[in-house]
Amino acid sequence: MRRSGRGDLHPLAWWVWAIGLGVAASRTTNPLLLVLVIAVLSFVVAARRPAQAWARGFRAYLIFGLIVVGIRTVFHIVFGGGLGETVLFELPELRLPEWAAGIRLGGAVSAEGLVSALYDGLRLATLLICVGAAVTLADPRRLLRTLPGALYELGLIVVVAISLAPQLVEAALRVRRARKLRGTGERGLRSVRSIAMPVLAMALDRAVALAAAMDARGYGRSGQASTGTRRLTAGLLLVGLLGMSLGAYGVLDTSVPGSVGLPSLAVGVLACVAGLALGSRGATRSRYHAERVDPRSAVVGASGLAAATCLVLTSFNELAVAFPSTYPVVLPQLAVLPVVGLLVALTPAWAAPKPAAPAVPAASVAVSGTAAERTVAVGAHRS
C-alpha cells in the first residue's frame, strides 16, 4: 500500500468538505438541488478517489441510497399515504386500536403524500452518500492520528465504524474474484450464503490484526493522568457531544424553538473544549509524521463550507426554492445562489492532488517478468 506523502491532503479536509455538502443537503428538500449534490459528490469521487482497494465502496453507498428512498416510500404507503386530495390508488385499510390513534395500515395513497415521502427519502439518501464520499476519499487511519489525545477511545470507535463498509466491500471483491477463478456459477440469493461467511471472516481477521498492531504500538496510553481526571474528561466530552447533537438538531430543524438550539450548542462546545484541554494534558503520544494543513486542504474544506453557507442562506431567504410545496404539488425551482454554491464544491476535482497509482511489489514484477519470458520463449519455440 502506498504511504501517505507530503503531497496528500489533510484527512480532515475531505470530511469538512463532505460535512459541508451534508449540511447543504439537510437544508433543502428540493430534488433538483439534492440530485445536484449527489452529482457533485460522484464527480469529485470519480476524479480523486484513491487507488487502494478500501476506496472502492462508493458505489455501495449509491445503492444504499436508492434502498433508503425505496424504504421511505414503502413506509409512507403502508403507514398512511392518504394525506392530500389527489388519490392515486387505494389499498386495503386496517385500523389499529385506540392506543395507536393516528396510525393506520393501507388505505388511500395520494400524490401529495407520495411526493413528500420521495423528497424526504432523497434527502436521507444524499446524507448517506455524503458520508460515503468522505469515507472513500479520506484514509481513516490518517484521520485517527489527527485526533486529540482525549478522543482516543471515541476516535477508535468512529474509525472502526467508518472503516467497516470499505473493508466489507474489499473482502467481497476478493471473494468474488476467487469464485470466478474457481468457476463457480451461482448467482443471486443462492450465492449469498457462500459469500457472506468468508466476507465476515476476513473483516474480523483484519479487525483483530489491527487491534493487535495498535496494542503493540502502545496506542491509547493514558500517561500520568489519574483515574479521576480520566473520568472527568470522559464526562465533559459526553456532555459536550450530547449538547452539540441537541444543538445541531435544534439549529437545523426549524420547528424547534430557537431557545433550545443555540444554547445547547454553546454548552456542548464549551464542554468539549474543556474536556479536550483537560484530557490532552496527560496524554502520551508520539508521531512519526505530523499532519499539516496546506493551502490545497484549506481550499477543499472551504469549498464544502461555501456550499453549506449558500444553502443555509437559501433556506432562510427563498423558502419556495429550498422547500418546494407538496400540498399542493408544484414543480421544483432553482436559484442562482445554491447552484453557484454547489458548483464551487466541485473545486476539489481540480484543487486536490491526483491519486497516485498503487506501488507494485518487486516480487510481483519479478513473477510477471518470468511469466512473460516464458510466454515469449514458448511462442518462439512454436514458431
Stockholm file with secondary structure:
# STOCKHOLM 1.0

chainA/1-383         MRRSGRGDLHPLAWWVWAIGLGVAASRTTNPLLLVLVIAVLSFVVAARRPAQAWARGFRAYLIFGLIVVGIRTVFHIVFGGGLGETVLFELPELRLPEWAAGIRLGGAVSAEGLVSALYDGLRLATLLICVGAAVTLADPRRLLRTLPGALYELGLIVVVAISLAPQLVEAALRVRRARKLRGTGERGLRSVRSIAMPVLAMALDRAVALAAAMDARGYGRSGQASTGTRRLTAGLLLVGLLGMSLGAYGVLDTSVPGSVGLPSLAVGVLACVAGLALGSRGATRSRYHAERVDPRSAVVGASGLAAATCLVLTSFNELAVAFPSTYPVVLPQLAVLPVVGLLVALTPAWAAPKPAAPAVPAASVAVSGTAAERTVAVGAHRS
#=GR chainA/1-383 SS CCCCCTTSCCHHHHHHHHHHHHHHHHTCCCHHHHHHHHHHHHHHHHHHCCSSGGGCCHHHHHHHHHHHHHHHHHHHHHTTCCCSSCEEEEEEEEECCGGGTTCEEEEEEEHHHHHHHHHHHHHHHHHHHHHHHHHHHSCHHHHHHTSCGGGHHHHHHHHHHHHHHHHHHHHHHHHHHHHHHHTCCCCTTHHHHHHHHHHHHHHHHHHHHHHHHHHHTTTTCCTTCCHHHHHHHHHHHHHHHHHHHHHHHHHHCTTSCHHHHHHHHHHHHHHHHHHHHHHHHSCCCCCSSCCCCCHHHHHHHHHHHHHHHHHHHHHHHCHHHHSCCBTTBCCCCCCHHHHHHHHHTTTHHHHSCCCCCCCCCHHHHHHHHHHHHHHHHHHHHHC
#=GC SS_cons         CCCCCTTSCCHHHHHHHHHHHHHHHHTCCCHHHHHHHHHHHHHHHHHHCCSSGGGCCHHHHHHHHHHHHHHHHHHHHHTTCCCSSCEEEEEEEEECCGGGTTCEEEEEEEHHHHHHHHHHHHHHHHHHHHHHHHHHHSCHHHHHHTSCGGGHHHHHHHHHHHHHHHHHHHHHHHHHHHHHHHTCCCCTTHHHHHHHHHHHHHHHHHHHHHHHHHHHTTTTCCTTCCHHHHHHHHHHHHHHHHHHHHHHHHHHCTTSCHHHHHHHHHHHHHHHHHHHHHHHHSCCCCCSSCCCCCHHHHHHHHHHHHHHHHHHHHHHHCHHHHSCCBTTBCCCCCCHHHHHHHHHTTTHHHHSCCCCCCCCCHHHHHHHHHHHHHHHHHHHHHC
//
